[in-house]
Structures are given as C-alpha cells and as structure tokens.
C-alpha cells in the first residue's frame, strides 16, 4: 500500500468549476490512519469521525470513509475509515453529484458520479441509494436550490421522487429541531430563499417541519389586494421581495412568518382574514419555541406578524395612531430594529402578483414619523419640577404635536 494521497473535494471543486469564489476548502486523505495524521502534526477535531486540521492552514482533512445506515434519523450511522477505503468509495456516499467531484494534486478531476455532466446541465441530482438514509439531505437539496436556482439549476425529477418517498416513509419526522433551524437560517441567507420554500412544499417536507407554513397553500385572499390569491404563493413572492431588499436572514425570517394566522381563518370567512395578525403572533411563538429560534429573530418576526396590516395603511393613519404604532414597536428605543421591520413590511407589500416594483411610500412615512419622534426631546427647563410620570406624558404630548405637522 502506497503513500497517503490528498484530494480537494466537494464544494471547493464545484465552485471552481462554476467560476465562483471558493469559500472553504475540504480535503480527503486516502491511505492513512488517525495516528499517521497526528504524527504528521495535524490536530484532531470531531469525536464521531476523525477530521484533522492542517497545522498551518487550519483547513479540514478527513480520512476517506464509508457509512452504513443502522437506525433512524441521522445519528444511526456506522462509519468505516481505514487505509483501504478508496477515494471513489468516499465520493459515492455524498449527497449530490455536483458535490462528489474531487481534484488530484496534478489537477486531474475524479468524478465517478457524473457531477461535471450535472453541473453543465444545471441539475441537482442525488448520488446513490444512500440518499434516502439521511433526511437532512432533503433540507440540503432545498438550500442548494436556493443558492443555485439563479444560475438556472433545478432538481432532477428522480431526486424529487426520492424526496417525496422519504417524506411518505416518515424518515423526515426524525429531523431534530436544531438541524431544521440551522438549515432554515442558512437557506434564508441564500439568493433565492423562495425556491427553498417551494421545493419543501412540493416534496411534502414542509407539512412535516413547518405545518404552519404549509397550511397557507390553498388559502385564498381578496383578489383586489392579492392578485396571486393563494396565500402560499404570496409567501413565496414575499420571500423573493425580501431577498431583493436585504441580505439579512433575520429580516427574511420575519417576512416568511408574517402571515401564519391566515392558515387558521375559518373557511366561512374566506377570502378575508380578520384578526389574522393576533392569531399569527401566537402561531409564531409556537414555531419559535419548537425550533428554538434565536430571540432577535423571534422578536422581529412577532412585530412583523402583529403590525404589518396597520403599517400597510400608514398613508391614512392619524398622528395618534402613528405614535401608538411606533410605541408598540418600541421604535424610539430600537430605531435600527424598526428600520429592519420596515423592510419586512415592504417585502409583504411587494410580494404580490405584479406588485414587485410598486412604490411603497408607507415605509417612507413611517420612517419620517420615527425621525420626528426621535428629534422631539425635553430639556432641563421642561423637566423642572415635574414628577417622573409626568415627564413621559409631556414628552408624548410633544411628539404628538410634532407628528401633527407631518404631512
């Protein structure tokens, strides 16, 4: 048996072939052992299977390995790594063909699964039968679609069939909350998060991991305000609009979750949705608790769910209602967060059939209202001799007077 061989694998090779910037490099080592790696000065990380950090570059080097399914979920794997596992063995256990290409030190590409062909054809295709064994792969395919759809990629028909079968067999129900959230957060940072949502809905996984979002498909809204009619379609368009407006996943999450309440409107009230804001806040809290969503994501999403209806009427709100809205959103103390909220409101507005480029003067009016409220302050002379509770009352009265000047 020869010397250890090192190959560049996965995302770095794929991105080089697509002409994209390479974010990180992963390497596979063939013909070595954990001890030989340690002797060569590599640091071991990861308990379950040995991954080693290069002493200088800190890049990850993993021993070539195969895995065998032993139980449900993604913990039920038995790993085998030994000097006789080949590079091809290692590539064949990967998820998608475009992620299963390796490059040898001399520049030669090793591509046993047809990854280059699928890159050319702009196709996301599973590598092997083993795809079925790990439900996280459904989430990963959706995330890669969110990244690469703008380049013309789509999911291979036979891979979609696989994904549906995994949902039907209950395999998706083994996904743990942390992993669902982690993949959601990553997908929301990609260029086309609406493609992630649509694919999860199409394959049936959305109904298992986000039943509150899945329930929005097939729910009608008034055509006057929603030319797209279907609420699920509205959310896809809102995510697309949010992606146009900001790259911040926290704001995109608020946009994604703002209309959950429409999924629980009694059918007899369709296509109207009175009270959906309050219902939506309760549902959002259920989702956030179930998936342990970070606090800052949760807060922004709650505000978006509760206040998007009022914000869309900003042009006709009276000064007092404007002030009440600013106060309800804690905008004077958290002006930056309020500006993020305005982007979520705007995404909701633009996320409707044919409305993507409409002007949204509501955001400008609410932004001006906040600026006026922030510029209104009390000096020492104003506070002189006033008890504490009266200071707040006076400040509020001044702010109201200032807002009355706002056109």
C-alpha positions in Angstrom: 0.0 0.0 0.0 1.4 3.3 -1.1 1.9 6.8 0.4 -1.1 8.8 1.7 -2.8 10.8 -1.1 -4.7 14.1 -0.6 -7.6 15.3 -2.8 -9.6 18.5 -2.8 -13.2 17.6 -2.6 -16.8 18.8 -2.6 -17.9 22.5 -2.6 -14.4 23.9 -3.5 -14.2 21.8 -6.6 -17.8 22.5 -7.6 -17.4 26.3 -7.1 -14.1 26.4 -9.0 -15.9 24.6 -11.9 -18.8 27.1 -11.8 -16.3 30.0 -11.7 -17.4 31.1 -8.3 -15.3 32.3 -5.3 -14.3 29.3 -3.1 -15.4 29.9 0.5 -13.6 27.0 2.1 -11.5 24.0 1.1 -12.1 20.5 2.3 -9.6 17.7 1.7 -9.9 13.9 1.7 -7.0 11.7 2.7 -6.7 8.2 1.3 -4.4 5.5 2.6 -3.8 7.0 6.1 -4.7 6.4 9.7 -5.6 8.7 12.6 -2.2 8.0 14.2 -0.3 8.8 11.0 -2.2 12.2 10.8 -1.3 13.0 14.4 2.3 12.1 13.8 2.3 14.5 10.8 1.3 17.3 13.1 -2.4 17.5 12.3 -4.9 18.4 15.1 -7.9 16.1 15.5 -11.4 17.6 15.9 -14.7 15.8 15.9 -15.4 12.8 18.1 -17.6 10.7 15.8 -15.3 10.5 12.9 -11.8 11.8 12.6 -11.4 15.2 10.9 -8.0 16.8 11.2 -6.9 20.5 10.9 -3.8 21.2 8.9 -1.1 22.7 11.2 -0.6 25.8 9.1 -3.8 26.5 7.0 -6.3 25.1 9.5 -8.2 23.6 6.6 -10.1 20.3 7.2 -8.7 17.0 6.2 -10.9 13.9 6.6 -9.9 10.3 6.2 -11.8 8.6 3.3 -14.7 6.8 4.8 -17.9 4.8 4.0 -21.0 4.8 6.1 -23.7 2.3 6.7 -27.2 3.0 7.9 -28.0 1.3 11.3 -31.0 3.2 12.6 -33.5 6.1 12.0 -32.6 9.7 11.7 -29.1 10.9 11.0 -27.4 9.5 14.1 -28.0 5.9 13.0 -24.8 5.5 11.0 -21.8 3.2 11.4 -18.7 4.7 9.9 -15.8 2.8 8.5 -12.5 4.5 7.7 -9.4 2.6 7.0 -6.4 2.9 4.7 -8.1 0.7 2.1 -11.2 2.9 1.7 -10.8 4.4 -1.8 -11.5 8.0 -2.9 -14.3 6.7 -5.1 -15.9 5.0 -2.1 -15.8 8.3 -0.2 -17.3 10.3 -3.1 -20.1 7.8 -3.6 -21.5 8.3 -0.1 -22.0 12.1 -0.7 -25.4 13.7 -1.3 -25.4 15.4 -4.7 -23.3 14.6 -7.8 -22.1 18.2 -8.1 -20.7 17.8 -4.6 -19.0 14.5 -5.3 -16.1 15.6 -7.6 -12.5 15.6 -6.4 -9.3 17.1 -7.7 -6.0 15.4 -7.5 -2.8 17.3 -6.8 -1.9 17.2 -10.5 -5.2 18.9 -11.4 -7.0 15.8 -12.7 -10.7 15.6 -11.8 -12.1 12.4 -10.3 -15.8 12.3 -11.0 -17.3 8.8 -10.6 -20.9 10.0 -10.2 -21.2 12.3 -13.3 -21.0 15.6 -11.4 -19.5 17.6 -14.2 -22.3 16.5 -16.5 -24.9 17.6 -14.0 -23.0 20.9 -13.5 -23.3 21.5 -17.2 -27.0 20.5 -17.3 -27.6 22.7 -14.2 -29.1 19.7 -12.3 -29.2 18.8 -8.6 -29.2 15.0 -8.6 -28.7 12.5 -5.8 -25.6 10.3 -6.0 -27.0 6.9 -4.8 -29.5 4.8 -2.9 -27.8 6.1 0.3 -29.5 9.5 -0.3 -32.7 8.0 1.3 -30.9 7.3 4.6 -30.4 10.9 5.8 -33.4 13.2 6.0 -31.1 16.2 6.4 -30.3 15.8 2.7 -33.8 17.0 1.8 -33.0 20.2 3.6 -29.6 20.4 1.9 -31.1 20.0 -1.6 -33.6 22.8 -0.9 -30.7 25.0 0.4 -28.6 24.3 -2.7 -31.6 25.2 -4.9 -31.9 28.5 -3.0 -28.2 29.1 -3.8 -28.1 27.9 -7.4 -31.5 28.5 -8.9 -30.4 31.9 -10.1 -27.8 30.1 -12.2 -30.5 28.0 -13.8 -30.3 24.9 -11.6 -33.3 22.7 -10.9 -33.9 19.4 -9.1 -33.7 16.2 -11.1 -37.1 14.5 -11.4 -35.8 11.3 -9.9 -34.4 13.1 -6.9 -37.7 14.8 -6.3 -39.3 11.3 -6.4 -36.8 10.2 -3.8 -37.5 13.2 -1.6 -41.3 12.5 -1.7 -40.7 8.9 -0.8 -38.6 9.9 2.2 -41.4 12.1 3.4 -44.0 9.3 2.9 -41.9 6.8 4.8 -41.8 9.1 7.8 -38.0 9.5 7.6 -38.3 13.3 7.7 -40.0 13.1 11.1 -36.7 12.0 12.6 -35.2 15.5 11.9 -34.3 17.3 15.1 -35.2 20.9 15.8 -31.7 22.3 15.9 -30.9 20.9 12.4 -34.2 22.2 10.9 -33.4 25.6 12.3 -29.8 25.6 11.2 -30.7 24.7 7.7 -33.5 27.3 7.6 -31.2 30.0 8.7 -28.6 29.0 6.0 -31.3 28.8 3.3 -32.6 32.3 4.3 -29.2 33.7 3.6 -29.1 32.4 0.0 -30.0 34.4 -3.1 -33.4 32.6 -3.8 -35.0 31.6 -0.4 -38.4 31.4 -2.2 -37.0 28.4 -4.1 -36.2 26.6 -0.8 -39.8 27.2 0.4 -41.4 26.0 -2.9 -39.3 22.8 -3.1 -40.0 21.8 0.5 -43.7 22.3 -0.2 -43.5 20.4 -3.4 -41.9 17.3 -1.9 -44.1 17.3 1.2 -41.4 18.0 3.8 -42.8 21.5 4.6 -46.0 19.9 6.0 -43.9 17.9 8.4 -41.4 20.5 9.6 -43.4 23.8 9.1 -47.1 22.7 9.1 -48.0 26.4 9.9 -46.4 27.5 6.6 -47.7 24.5 4.6 -51.3 25.3 5.7 -51.1 28.6 3.8 -51.1 26.9 0.5 -54.6 26.7 -0.9 -55.9 29.5 1.3 -57.4 32.4 -0.8 -57.1 36.1 -0.1 -59.1 39.1 -1.7 -58.0 39.5 -5.3 -58.0 43.3 -5.0 -55.1 43.2 -2.6 -53.6 39.9 -3.7 -53.7 39.3 -7.4 -51.8 36.0 -6.7 -54.8 34.9 -4.5 -53.2 31.8 -2.9 -51.5 32.7 0.5 -48.7 30.1 0.0 -47.8 31.8 -3.3 -47.9 35.1 -1.5 -45.3 33.9 1.0 -43.1 32.7 -1.9 -43.3 36.2 -3.5 -42.7 37.9 -0.2 -39.5 35.9 0.3 -38.4 36.9 -3.2 -39.2 40.6 -2.4 -37.3 40.3 0.9 -34.3 38.9 -0.9 -34.4 41.9 -3.3 -34.5 44.3 -0.3 -32.0 42.8 2.2 -29.4 40.0 2.6 -30.1 39.8 6.4 -31.7 36.4 7.2 -33.4 37.8 10.3 -35.5 40.2 8.2 -36.2 37.5 5.7 -37.4 35.2 8.5 -39.8 37.9 9.7 -41.1 38.2 6.1 -41.5 34.4 5.9 -43.5 34.2 9.1 -45.7 37.3 9.0 -49.0 35.8 7.7 -49.2 32.5 9.6 -52.6 33.5 11.1 -54.2 33.2 7.7 -53.8 29.4 7.9 -56.3 29.3 10.8 -59.0 31.6 9.4 -62.4 29.8 9.4 -63.3 28.8 5.8 -66.6 30.6 6.2 -64.7 33.9 6.3 -62.6 33.3 3.2 -61.1 35.2 1.4 -60.9 37.7 4.2 -58.7 37.2 7.3 -59.9 39.4 10.2 -57.8 39.0 13.3 -55.1 37.0 11.5 -52.4 39.2 13.0 -53.1 38.2 16.6 -53.5 34.6 15.6 -50.3 34.8 13.7 -48.3 36.0 16.7 -49.5 33.0 18.8 -48.5 30.6 16.0 -45.2 32.3 15.5 -44.5 31.7 19.2 -45.3 28.0 18.8 -42.9 27.7 15.9 -40.1 29.7 17.7 -40.4 27.5 20.8 -40.5 24.3 18.9 -37.4 25.1 16.8 -35.6 27.2 19.5 -35.4 30.2 17.2 -33.0 32.9 18.5 -34.5 35.7 20.4 -33.7 38.5 18.0 -35.3 36.6 15.1 -38.3 35.9 17.2 -38.9 39.5 18.3 -38.6 40.9 14.8 -41.0 38.2 13.4 -43.5 38.8 16.2 -43.6 42.6 15.4 -44.0 41.9 11.7 -46.8 39.4 12.3 -48.6 41.8 14.6 -48.3 45.1 12.8 -48.0 44.5 9.1 -51.7 45.2 8.5 -51.5 48.6 10.2 -48.2 49.5 8.6 -49.7 49.0 5.1 -52.3 51.6 6.0 -49.7 54.1 7.1 -50.8 56.7 4.5 -54.2 57.2 6.1 -53.2 56.8 9.8 -54.0 59.7 12.2 -51.0 61.1 14.1 -52.1 59.4 17.3 -52.3 56.0 15.7 -48.8 56.6 14.1 -47.4 57.3 17.6 -49.1 54.3 19.0 -47.6 52.1 16.3 -44.1 53.5 17.0 -44.6 52.9 20.7 -45.9 49.3 20.2 -42.8 48.5 18.1 -40.5 50.2 20.8 -39.2 52.2 17.8 -37.8 55.1 19.8 -35.6 52.9 21.8 -34.8 50.4 19.0 -34.8 52.6 15.8 -32.5 50.2 13.9 -34.7 47.3 14.6 -37.7 49.4 13.5 -35.9 50.1 10.2 -35.5 46.4 9.7 -39.2 45.9 10.4 -40.0 48.4 7.7 -38.1 46.2 5.2 -40.2 43.2 6.3 -43.4 45.3 5.8 -42.2 46.4 2.4 -41.5 42.8 1.4 -45.1 41.9 2.4 -46.4 44.7 0.2 -44.3 43.9 -2.8 -44.8 40.1 -2.5 -48.0 40.1 -4.5 -48.7 39.2 -8.2 -47.4 42.1 -10.3 -46.6 44.4 -7.3 -42.8 43.7 -7.1 -41.9 47.2 -8.4 -44.7 49.3 -6.9 -43.7 52.2 -4.8 -44.1 51.7 -1.1 -44.5 55.3 0.4 -45.7 53.7 3.7 -42.1 52.9 4.7 -41.0 56.5 4.0 -43.9 57.9 6.0 -43.2 55.6 9.0 -39.5 56.4 8.7 -40.3 60.1 8.8 -42.6 59.7 11.7 -39.9 57.9 13.7 -37.4 60.7 12.8 -39.8 63.3 14.0 -40.5 61.4 17.3 -36.7 60.9 17.9 -36.0 64.6 17.2 -38.6 65.7 19.9 -36.9 65.8 23.3 -37.3 67.6 26.6 -34.6 69.9 28.0 -33.8 70.5 31.7 -36.2 73.5 31.8 -39.1 71.3 30.6 -38.4 68.7 33.3 -38.0 71.3 36.1 -40.4 70.4 38.9 -42.2 67.7 37.0 -42.7 64.3 38.8 -41.3 61.3 36.8 -44.6 60.0 35.5 -45.5 63.5 34.1 -42.2 63.7 32.2 -43.3 60.8 30.0 -46.7 62.3 29.5 -45.3 65.7 28.4 -42.8 64.0 26.0 -45.6 62.1 24.4 -47.7 65.2 24.0 -44.9 67.0 22.3 -44.3 64.1 20.0 -48.0 64.0 19.1 -47.9 67.7 18.3 -44.8 67.2 16.1 -46.5 64.4 14.3 -49.5 66.6 13.6 -47.1 68.7 11.5 -46.2 65.7 9.4 -47.9 65.8 6.0 
